[in-house]
Amino acid sequence: MCEVLKSNFDEIYPEIEDAIKKSSFIAIDLEFTGLHIQDSCNNMMFDGGAERYLKLKKNCQSFTISQIGLAAFTHNPTNNCYTAHVFNVYVFPQSCTAIDERFSCQASSLKFLCQYEFDFNKFIYEGVPFLTHEQEERLWTLSNQDEVISDLNESYFAPIFTKISDWLRQADNEDEMTIPTNRGVSVLMLQAKICFMFKEVWTKLSSKNEVVVIKVSREKREQFEAESSSWNERIIESLVGFSKVFRLITDSKKPVIGHNMLMDLLLMYDKFHNKLPKSWSDFKTELHRILPNIYDTKHLASKCKKLLEDHNLVHQTNIQDLFQILQSEKARFAAFNSPTIGLDSRAHRYDEKEYNHEAGYDAYICGYVFLRLCHLLAADKMIVGMKPQRFIDYIHIVQPYKNSVNLMRGNVMFVKIDGKDPKSHRPDWLYVVARGSNNLPPADTLASMFEGYASVDIQVIDAKTAVLAVSTFNGSKHILKAFRQNKIVSVSRYSLVKHCKPVRYGLWISILAMGAFCVWTFVGDK
């Protein structure tokens, strides 16, 4: 595992670029600062793709990514071995002039990260910056360098500038002085500010990442400026940060693997690409354009349920459980010529211990699970004793599951990024009405009345009526039977025409309009 921070990003970026270019596929995982910005954004069985998108959009625009894991898997066909090159990247939004991101934190999510020893100091102090295309374009429209660095805290820089000014009075050309740096301040912006304020100096970084100020002649200063990119270019490029990696991934068109990854996809789009579109269909169109080959191991595992059971493998769809199952000797020898899956030299600690919910580790085990499931599916389609498979053969086998992303607790099992979403797999909704003059109990009390029969979600319409979504057909049948004689509520199957007032009123208006048209036509003919 290679840990990537703001201080070493420029050094490691070429390695990331090389790993992505040489890879067969890229597995990703994200950690973030919250899940649900408000209760109305919780997952419900009423949600289809469009409804869930609007909820997740609110969540993703409110929270931010704290860590992203990349595992670029390269295949060596000679020995049928895949090697995972893993990068664990802390990311953090930076402020610069008009760019000043705001984000929320959910206490339960931060507590969860604490339980897995997440390093919040690295997140805030050393997180790699990122920008959307729109934010980057906004910075490029600024007319001069001073606008880019205008929001820097002048009270912090005042004593530094006084110290440099005093030193310059007695310094000769080529003399140097060192300025200690503060890890809360961009070293690049500090250099730019010094060079902008003092025309007779240039700067460089020491081996300890301190700023070295050099007094130079006018000619030398002009030479340095001619040989270097402008400070504007260097600062904006540094602020683009991890978005450069995301653009490498989108440009490569390599398969991108995740687990239960719908929120991950929205977050990456919103933070590294552009603002999320208004509609679900627009989001799917643009996402498919930039990431045309998506595979969700949660969905893939659910489709492999019978196959895993046939091999006497316990069926679980949690990524950590799946990894443990598919890493077992029984799973690895369930089919001939199963590929070897290893880690690059810097990630061997992942072989020695579990690092659950460290993004790099979760990305690695997600890619591992993908390969194992691909091989089991390939073996199931071919005769015993098959030859080692090329990665392109695996991709052909899992083609039916491409761009199908799991939908948790929705009215469909998955959504389709490159086409229409499937039809609902849930039972018909139930219509709940309070009997007599009483109002319905509170929603949580009402839900508890039905939860003994199945998992349910409630949508309250008004004080006397609600709609009930039930997880199973048997549960729905049992609820209808059990509440037939209930004294508090009556329960019946929901009818859009009968129970939805806007639809009912719309039909009446249409009928009346048609009747009026017919009368007018008849009278007009007279």
N, C-alpha and C positions, 0 to 999 in steps of 0.2 A: 504494500500500500504506500502510495506516495502522497503525503499530506501537502496540499496546495494552499498557500496563504498569500495575502497581498504582497508580502515582502519577498516571496520567491516565485511569484506567478510568471514574471517575464523570463526567468531562467528555465522554468519547467514547461512553459507553453510549447516550445518546439517538440518536446517529448510527447505531449498530448496530441499535437498535430500529427506526428509520425504514427502514433498508436492508432488514431482514428483512421488514417489513410490506409494502413496495413490490415485493419481489422476485417473480420467477416461480419460482425455485428457489434452493437454497443448496447449494454444494459445500463439502466439508470435507476436512481432512487433519490428521493428528496426528503429532507426534514424541514419543517416549517413552524411558524410561531403560533399557529392556531388552526382549528378545524371549522368551527361554526361561529360566525360573528353574532348571531342571534338565534333564538329558538326556532323562528320561522324558517331558518336555513338548514334545519336538521333533515336528514334523509327520511323519506316517507314512501310507503308502498303506493301512494297515489302518483308518484313522479314517473313520467316518461323522460326521454332524453331532453326535450326542450325545457320541461319544468326543472329538472335537476340542473341543467346548465345555468339557468338564471340564479339558482341558489348558490351553486359553486362559484359563479362569477362574482357575487357579492363577497363570498368568503375570500376568494383569491385576490380581489382588489383591496381587501382590508388587511390581510396578513402578508408576510414575506417569507422567502426561502432563507433558511439559516445554514443549510449544508446540502451539497449535492454530490452524489457518488456516481462516478463513471467507471465502467469496466469494459474495456475494449478487448474483445476476444479474437485472437489470431489463430489460424488453423495451419498446422504443419501436416500435409497429407502423407508425407513419407512415414511418419510414425503414428499417424492418426491421433495427434495430440492438439488440444486447444490450450492456449496460454492466455490468462486474463491479466491485462495491464490495468491496474486499479489506481484511480485517483480520487482522493477524498478531499473535497474542496469546500472551505468555509466561504460563504458569500455574504456581503452586506451592502445595502444601498448607500451611496455617497452623496453628499450635497455639493452643488456647484452652481453658483449664480441662480438661475431660474429653476434648476433641478434640485428639489428638496423633497424626497420621498417621505411619506407618512405611512406608518403601519401599526397595527394593533398586535397585542399579545393576549393569548388565552391562558389563564393560570394553570388549567389542567394540562395543557400542552407543554408548558415550560416545566411543570412538575414531572411530566413523563420524560422529558429530555434529561432532567436532573437525575432521575433514577438510573439512566444509562450513562451518567458521567459526561454529559455534553459540556464542552468547554465554551462558556459564554464569553470569556475574555477574548478568545480567538475569533469568535463570531463578530464581536463589535470592533475590536482593535485591528484584527488581521483579516477580516472578511474581504474577499476579492470584489471590487466594484462591478456593476453591470448597468447597461442602458438599453432601452428599446431603440428601434430605428428612429422613431419620432423624437425621442429625447436627444439622440446623437445629432440629428439634423438641426434641432433647435440650437444646440451649442455651436454648430458650424456657422449658423447665421449671425453669431455675435461679431461685431465689427472689429474689435481689437482685443489684444491679450488682456488688458486691464479688466475687461468685463468678465473674463473667465475666472479671474482670481479675486474679483471685487468683494466677495462675501467672506474672505478670510478675516479672522479676528485680529483687528488692528492692535488691541491691547497686548496680545501675545507677541506680536512682531515688533512693537515699539522698542523694547530694550535690545532686541537683536540688531535692529537698524542703528541704534545709538552706538552700540559696541562696534559695529562695522565702520560707521562714520568716524569714530575716534581713532580706530586702527588705521584707516586710510590716510589720515593726516601725516603719519610718520612712516608708512609702509613704502617700500620700493617695488617696482615692477617685478613680477614673479614671486613676491612674498606671498605666503599662505597663512590663513587662520582657519581654525576648525570651529564649527558651530554644532554643539550637541543637539540632537533631534528629540522630538517628543513623539511617541508612537501614536498619539491622537491627531497628529498633523501630517498631511501628505508631504513627503520629502520632495517630490517633484514640484509641488506648488510652492514650497518654501524656496527652492532654487529659482523658480520663475519669478517669484516676488523680489528676491534679492537682485537678480539680474535686471529686473524692470526698474527697481529703485536706484541702482548704482550702475552707471554706464561704464565705469572704469574697472569692473570686475567680471570674472567668469566663475562658474562653480563646477565641482565634480563631487562624486561620492567616495568616501574612504572605505576601506575593507570592513569597518564597523558600522557602515551605513550612516556615517555622519557627513554633514555637508562641509566641504572644504572650499573656502572662498579664496580666489587667486586675484591679486591685483595685476591687471594687464594693460598694455598700451591700446590706443584706439584701433590701430591696425590689427593687433592680435585679436581684439574683441570682434572685429568685422570678419576676420578669418574663421573664428570659432562659429559665428552665426551662419556663415556661408556653408560650413561643413556639417551643420546640424539641422535637424528639423526644427521648425518654429516651436516655441514653448506651447502655443495653442495646440498644435498637432500632437505633441507629446502628451499633454495633459488630457486631451479628449480621448486619445487612444488608450491611455491608462484607465480612464473612467469607463470606457466600453468594456474593458476587463473580460469577465467570464462570457459575456455575450459573443465574443470572438469564437469561443469554443462551441457555443450553441450554433453559430453560423457554420462552423466546420462540419458539425453533425448534419445540419440541414442540407448543406451543399453536397455532402457525400452520398446522400440518399441510401445510406446503409440501413438495414433493419434496426429498429430501436425497440428494445425489450424493457418492459416494466411489469410491476405486479400491482393489480388493482389500481391502475395508473391514471384514471380520469382526472383527478385533482392535480396530479403531477403534470399532466399535459396542459391543463389550464394555467397552472402557475408558471411553467416554463414559457408559454406563449405570452402571458401578461408581463413577465419580468424581463425576458430576453428578446422578445420579438416586437410586439406592439400591443396596444390596449385591446382587451377582449371585445369582439364585435357584439352588437346588440342581440343578434339572433343565433340560435343553435345551428341553423343551416349555414349561415355565413361563417361561423367558427369552423364547422366541419370542412367546408370547402377550402378555407385558407390553411387549416392544419394539414389536410391531405396534400395540399400543394407543397408545403415545406417538409412534411414528414410522411412520405407516401407508404412506408412499410413499418407498421406498428404491430407488435404482438404483446398481448397481455397474458402473463403466465397464470393469473387467477382464472381467466376465462378458459385458457388451454387446459388447465388442470381439471376444471369442471367437465370439460368435454372428454377427458381421459379417465373419468371415474371407473367405467366398466373395465377398461384396459388395465388399470392399476389393480383392481380387485381380482382380475383374472390371473395376475402374477402374485396374488396373495400379499399385496402391498396395501397397508392401511391408507384409505383415501382421506387426505386433508388438503385444504386449499390455503391455509396460512403459509406464508413463504418460508418461515423458519421450520415449521413442521415438514413441509414438502422437501426442503433441503436435507433434513435428517433422514427422511424416508428414502430419498433417491440417492443419497450418499452411502447407504448401507450396502453391504456385500451382496445381499439378496437382489437389490435393485440393479447394481452394476453388472451382475452376471445373469440378469433376467433375459438378456438378448446377446447374441454373439457379436463380437467386434465392437463392443461399446467403446467410444473414444475415451482417451485419458484427458482429464481436465485438471490443469495445474495453474499455479500463480507465478507471476514474475518474481524475481529475486527479492524485491523490496516489499512484497506483500505476504511473505511466508508466515507472519504472525497470525494471519487469518486461518492457517492450517493448525495452529497450536491452541487457539482459543476462540470462542464465539464472541463476536462484537456486535450483537444484535442492536439494530437501530443506529449504528454508525453507517452513514449513507454509503460509503465505499464498500463496506462489508455486505450490506443488503443488496447493492448493485451486483456484486460478485455472485452471491448465492442465487440471485434472480437469473443471471445468465447461465449458471450451472444447472438450475432446474429446467430452463428452456432447452438446453442441449440434451439432457437426460430424457425429457418428454419427447423431444423430436426423435431420438433414437428408438424409443419404445414404439412410437407410432410407425416409424419406418420398418422396424422388425415385424410389426403386426401386418404390414402390407406385403411382405416378401417371404420367400421360403427360408427355412432354417439354414444357417450356414452362409448367410449373405456376406458379401464383401464389405469392407469398411466404406462408409458413406461419405460422399463429398458434402460440403455444406449446402451447395445448391440443391442436392437431393433432399436434404432436410426441409429447405424452404419450399420445395415443391409439395412435400407431404403436408406441411402446415398451412398451405395456401388457403384452404377454406376458413381458417381462423384469423386471417390477416385483417387488421383494422377493426377487429371486434374487441371492444373494451368493456370490461365487467362493470355492471351497475349494481352497487350495493343497495339492498332494501328498496328496490324500485318496482314498477309494474312490468318491467322487462328484465331478463337476465343480463343482457348486454346491449350496448349501443353500437351502431355501425358508422364508422367515420367516413367511409367512402360510398355510402348508399343510405337507403331507407332503414330506419330502426325496425326491429322485428315487432310483431304484434304482442300484446300483453299475454303473460303466462299466468297471471293471477286470477282468482275467482272474481265474478262480478261483485261490484260494490253492494253493500247492504245499506238500507235506509232506516234510520233509527228516529222514532218519534216519541215524545213524552206522552203518556196516557193522561186523560182527564185535563184538569186545569193546572197540573204541576209542570214545572220546567225540568229540563234535563239536569242531571247532576253535573258537576264540573268535569272537564274532559278527562283528567287523570282518573277520577273515580269511575267515570263511564267506561274507560278503557279497561280498568281492573275487573269490571263485570264480565268482560269477554275473554280475557287473557288465559283463562283456564282451558279454553277450547283451541286457541291458536294465537300466534303473534298477530297483533292488530295495530292499526293506526286510525286515529279519529280526526275528521275535519268537521268542526262545529259550523253549522249554517246560521242558526239563530238560537234563541233561548229554548226552543222546543224541538228542533230538528238537527240531525247530524248525519254524516256519511261515514261508513265504516269500511276500511280495506282490510281484508283477511289474508293471511299468508298461504293457507292451504284450502283445497276444495272440501276436504273432510271437515275442517274446522268451520267453514262457512255453513255446511249442511247441518252440523251439530248446533251451531248458534241459532239458525232458523228454527230448528226443532225445539231447542231448550227454551227459547223466549216466546214461543207461540202463546202461552198463557201468562206471561209475566205481567205483574200489576203495575210496574213502573214505566216500562217502555214497550213499544211494539217494534218488531223488526221485520222488514220485507226486502225483497230484491229491489235494488235501485233502478229506476227507469228515467232516462234522460228527459223524455217527453213529459212524463207524469210528475217528476219531482224537481226538475230544474226550472225555476221560475223564468229566467231569461229566455230559455228555449220555448217554454209554454207560452209566454207572452208574445214571443216572436211568431209562433204559429198562429195565434189568435189574430194578430195584426195582419198576417198574410191572408188569412181566411176572410177577414173583414174587408181588406183591400180588394181581394178578388171579387167578393160579393158586390162591393160598390162599383167596381169596373163593369161587372155584368149588368147591373141595374142601369148604369149610365149608358151602356151600349144599347140596351133594350129601349130605354126612353128616347135616346138619340135617334134610333131608327124610326120611331113614331113621328 
